[in-house]
Amino acid sequence: MARKSRKPSALGITEAPTQEKTELKLYRTAVYARLSVEDSGKTDCDTIENQLSLVRSYVEDKPYLRLTAEYIDNGVSGTRFDRPEFMRMVADMRAGEIDCIVVKDLSRFGRNYLEAGDYLEKIFPFFGIRFIAVTDGYDSMNAGVTDGGLIVPLKNLINEAYAKDLSKKISIALEVKQRQGKFIGSLAAYGYKKSPKDKNQLIVDREVSHIVKRIFKCKAQGIGNASIARMLNEEGIASPMRYKYEKGLTKNGRYANSLWRAGTITVMIVNPVYVGDMEQGIQKGVMYKGMQRHTLQKSERIYVAGTHEPIVSRELFNKVQELIGNGK
């Protein structure tokens, strides 16, 4: 009698999955989109909407991908990986809520060569994450030496070089503006606002400029910073950040009930912006030079006198500086 063949399943052995069977797995898929501040407003660049449209279409066209979550970092540099939405995505990955990530291209994922490499080569494989960069034609499941695996480190290196070159150009452009006495900050000092005609020009905010004058006068009379802050709080006067929150200049809810503090007064009364001068470059960090963000000495900062309308007189400002110098 012919001997019956014994199938592997009968012996309790599971067949190794083929590529076709592997693709039948349903991946809980996250799409990630990013746009830097530098790219915002350009007509020829990616937009968040375009990125999402492309990756959503890609996911919808693949029966083995199920869209589970979307993460969007709008206005965040790709040179850093502590982006809010990116970190939330990583947390969900660690929690086992997603097992595939799709991006438009590698530059949207990140422009830091070393960190991007760590995620693609170590972290994602460790957590069993399938990573897909659509327009780069990269899929970590199929990436090997012959079909694109080696090109990824090169693209990451190019992306980082591009980011450094962009950083250099932006740094130089901003420094030129600073030396011209133009304001380049995101939020104007309390008592001022950006001119609606020129965002680099400060104009007096008449709603609160009298509060600034009062603070300087109180300090000139020898009243302590903590006492000034307490007085303003007792009168129900909104602190600088609460005022900006109420005006819609910041969306961060933690400022909704912020109070005046001694430290707030300390920073204000030494700021030459209130006599019409512009001091910028207080902190500096330049990626293309590998320079971490740090505070510059007074002599290293960019100081331009007479750039805008003053709120307090130089006589009053100098009197306050003299008191501070005497430890009062």
Secondary structure, DSSP 8 states (H G I E B T S, - for coil): -------GGGGT------HHHHTTS-EEEEEEEEE-GGGTT-TTS--HHHHHHHHHHHHHT-TTEEEEEEEEEET--TT-S--HHHHHHHHHHHTTS-SEEEES-HHHH-S-HHHHHHIIIIIHHHTT-EEEETTTTEETTT--TTTTTTHHHHHHHHHHHHHHHHHHHHHHHHHHHHHTT----SS--TTEEE-SS-TTSEEE-TTTHHHHHHHHHHHHTT--HHHHHHHHHHTT---HHHHHHHTTS---GGGTT----HHHHHHHTT-GGGGT-EEE-SEE--GGGT---EE--GGGSEEESS-S--SS-HHHHHHHHHHHHTT-
